[in-house]
Amino acid sequence: MAKNNQATGLTHNALEIETVIMGNIMAPKDLRIDGNVQGNIECSGKVVLGQTGLISGNIQCATAEISGKVIGNICAQQSLILKSSSTFEGDIDTASLIIEPGATLNGQCRMNKNNQ
């Protein structure tokens, strides 16, 4: 579902709480997920995973901010933020990584400045 933020005029896609998608997602704009995705995600913009969100699959995006749970690999060309409530199980490939205290990361990380 695409939403228009009246304050900024920005449009993004949103997957609401309790919504489940079984399959891959391709998004040309920013994507917010508060539900459950069982599949891979390709996003040209930013992926935001809320605290109630779960992604079981790989993520390719420009930037990502994770507050929920991810089981899979992530390739964020510019940056990745793992918020304090996040749980991440998989490998990371990104140019910039921020991990807040309390976040859980089980996997390997490769920092690649050439991704930018």
Backbone hydrogen bonds in HBPLUS format (Angstrom, degrees):
<---DONOR---> <-ACCEPTOR-->    atom                        ^
c    i                          cat <-CA-CA->   ^        H-A-AA   ^      H-
h    n   atom  resd res      DA  || num        DHA   H-A  angle D-A-AA Bond
n    s   type  num  typ     dist DA aas  dist angle  dist       angle   num
A0014-ALA N   A0001-MET O   2.89 MM  13  5.56 152.8  1.97 149.5 157.4     1
A0003-LYS N   A0012-HIS O   2.78 MM   9  5.58 167.2  1.80 168.6 171.3     2
A0012-HIS N   A0003-LYS O   3.08 MM   9  5.58 154.5  2.15 151.3 159.0     3
A0005-ASN N   A0010-LEU O   2.93 MM   5  5.47 175.5  1.93 167.9 166.7     4
A0009-GLY N   A0005-ASN O   2.61 MM   4  5.28 150.1  1.70 163.8 173.8     5
A0013-ASN N   A0030-ASP O   2.96 MM  17  6.24 173.5  1.96 150.4 149.9     6
A0032-ARG N   A0013-ASN O   2.78 MM  19  6.12 159.4  1.82 150.2 156.8     7
A0015-LEU N   A0032-ARG O   2.78 MM  17  6.22 147.9  1.88 152.0 163.0     8
A0034-ASP N   A0015-LEU O   2.76 MM  19  5.80 165.0  1.78 162.2 167.2     9
A0019-THR N   A0016-GLU O   3.19 MM   3  5.72 154.4  2.26 132.8 134.6    10
A0036-ASN N   A0019-THR O   2.87 MM  17  6.21 167.7  1.88 164.6 168.7    11
A0021-ILE N   A0036-ASN O   2.86 MM  15  6.33 157.2  1.91 159.0 166.7    12
A0038-GLN N   A0021-ILE O   2.82 MM  17  6.16 168.3  1.83 168.8 172.7    13
A0023-GLY N   A0038-GLN O   3.03 MM  15  6.05 133.1  2.26 121.4 135.4    14
A0025-ILE N   A0040-ASN O   2.84 MM  15  6.32 157.6  1.89 158.9 166.6    15
A0042-GLU N   A0025-ILE O   2.85 MM  17  6.23 159.3  1.89 158.4 165.5    16
A0027-ALA N   A0042-GLU O   2.80 MM  15  6.26 161.0  1.84 159.3 165.9    17
A0044-SER N   A0027-ALA O   2.99 MM  17  6.50 155.4  2.05 161.0 168.8    18
A0031-LEU N   A0046-LYS O   2.81 MM  15  6.22 162.0  1.84 165.7 169.4    19
A0048-VAL N   A0031-LEU O   2.81 MM  17  6.20 162.7  1.84 161.1 166.3    20
A0033-ILE N   A0048-VAL O   2.79 MM  15  6.22 159.3  1.83 165.1 172.1    21
A0050-GLY N   A0033-ILE O   2.85 MM  17  6.06 157.9  1.90 151.2 158.7    22
A0054-LEU N   A0035-GLY O   2.96 MM  19  6.45 149.1  2.06 153.3 158.3    23
A0037-VAL N   A0054-LEU O   2.85 MM  17  6.27 162.7  1.88 161.9 167.7    24
A0056-SER N   A0037-VAL O   2.84 MM  19  6.22 165.4  1.86 165.4 170.4    25
A0039-GLY N   A0056-SER O   3.09 MM  17  6.06 118.4  2.49 121.7 138.2    26
A0041-ILE N   A0058-ASN O   2.82 MM  17  6.29 158.9  1.87 160.1 167.3    27
A0060-GLN N   A0041-ILE O   2.83 MM  19  6.18 155.4  1.89 156.9 165.4    28
A0043-CYS N   A0060-GLN O   2.86 MM  17  6.24 159.7  1.90 157.5 164.5    29
A0062-ALA N   A0045-GLY O   3.06 MM  17  5.24 152.7  2.14 152.6 154.9    30
A0047-VAL N   A0063-THR O   2.96 MM  16  6.42 155.4  2.02 144.9 149.7    31
A0065-GLU N   A0047-VAL O   2.89 MM  18  6.37 153.9  1.96 159.9 166.2    32
A0049-LEU N   A0065-GLU O   2.93 MM  16  6.34 164.0  1.95 159.5 164.1    33
A0067-SER N   A0049-LEU O   2.77 MM  18  5.63 147.5  1.87 148.0 159.1    34
A0053-GLY N   A0050-GLY O   2.95 MM   3  5.14 158.1  2.00 111.5 118.6    35
A0069-LYS N   A0053-GLY O   3.06 MM  16  6.39 164.9  2.08 151.0 151.9    36
A0055-ILE N   A0069-LYS O   2.94 MM  14  6.42 156.2  2.00 155.4 163.3    37
A0071-ILE N   A0055-ILE O   2.84 MM  16  6.26 162.0  1.88 163.7 168.8    38
A0057-GLY N   A0071-ILE O   3.00 MM  14  6.19 124.8  2.32 132.2 148.0    39
A0059-ILE N   A0073-ASN O   2.84 MM  14  6.33 154.3  1.91 152.2 160.9    40
A0075-CYS N   A0059-ILE O   2.81 MM  16  6.19 158.5  1.85 159.0 166.2    41
A0061-CYS N   A0075-CYS O   3.00 MM  14  6.44 160.3  2.04 160.1 161.7    42
A0077-GLN N   A0061-CYS O   2.94 MM  16  6.42 157.7  1.99 156.6 153.5    43
A0078-GLN N   A0062-ALA O   2.73 MM  16  5.49 166.3  1.75 156.6 159.0    44
A0064-ALA N   A0079-SER O   3.05 MM  15  6.51 140.0  2.22 139.0 151.0    45
A0081-ILE N   A0064-ALA O   2.90 MM  17  6.23 149.5  1.99 142.8 152.8    46
A0066-ILE N   A0081-ILE O   2.83 MM  15  6.15 170.3  1.84 173.6 173.3    47
A0083-LYS N   A0066-ILE O   2.82 MM  17  5.86 162.7  1.85 161.3 167.2    48
A0087-THR N   A0068-GLY O   2.98 MM  19  6.35 151.8  2.06 146.8 149.7    49
A0070-VAL N   A0087-THR O   2.90 MM  17  6.37 157.2  1.96 161.1 168.7    50
A0089-GLU N   A0070-VAL O   2.88 MM  19  6.16 160.8  1.91 157.3 163.9    51
A0072-GLY N   A0089-GLU O   2.91 MM  17  6.15 144.0  2.04 144.2 155.9    52
A0074-ILE N   A0091-ASP O   2.91 MM  17  6.42 158.5  1.96 163.3 170.4    53
A0093-ASP N   A0074-ILE O   2.94 MM  19  6.34 145.1  2.07 156.3 164.8    54
A0076-ALA N   A0093-ASP O   3.01 MM  17  6.41 138.1  2.19 149.6 162.3    55
A0080-LEU N   A0096-SER O   2.89 MM  16  6.27 141.6  2.04 147.6 159.4    56
A0098-ILE N   A0080-LEU O   2.94 MM  18  6.37 156.2  2.00 158.7 165.7    57
A0082-LEU N   A0098-ILE O   2.82 MM  16  6.20 166.9  1.84 166.0 169.7    58
A0100-GLU N   A0082-LEU O   2.94 MM  18  6.17 177.3  1.95 173.8 173.6    59
A0086-SER N   A0083-LYS O   2.97 MM   3  5.42 166.6  1.99 122.0 125.7    60
A0104-THR N   A0086-SER O   3.01 MM  18  6.23 158.0  2.06 141.1 148.3    61
A0088-PHE N   A0104-THR O   2.81 MM  16  6.00 154.4  1.88 145.5 154.3    62
A0106-ASN N   A0088-PHE O   2.85 MM  18  6.19 163.5  1.88 163.7 169.4    63
A0090-GLY N   A0106-ASN O   2.98 MM  16  6.30 138.6  2.16 139.1 151.9    64
A0092-ILE N   A0108-GLN O   2.77 MM  16  6.21 155.2  1.83 153.2 161.9    65
A0110-ARG N   A0092-ILE O   2.81 MM  18  6.07 151.6  1.89 144.5 153.8    66
A0094-THR N   A0110-ARG O   3.15 MM  16  6.63 156.3  2.21 161.7 169.0    67
A0112-ASN N   A0094-THR O   2.82 MM  18  5.75 158.7  1.86 132.9 140.3    68
A0103-ALA N   A0100-GLU O   3.14 MM   3  5.82 165.2  2.16 141.0 143.5    69
A0115-ASN N   A0112-ASN O   3.08 MM   3  5.79 169.8  2.09 121.9 124.6    70
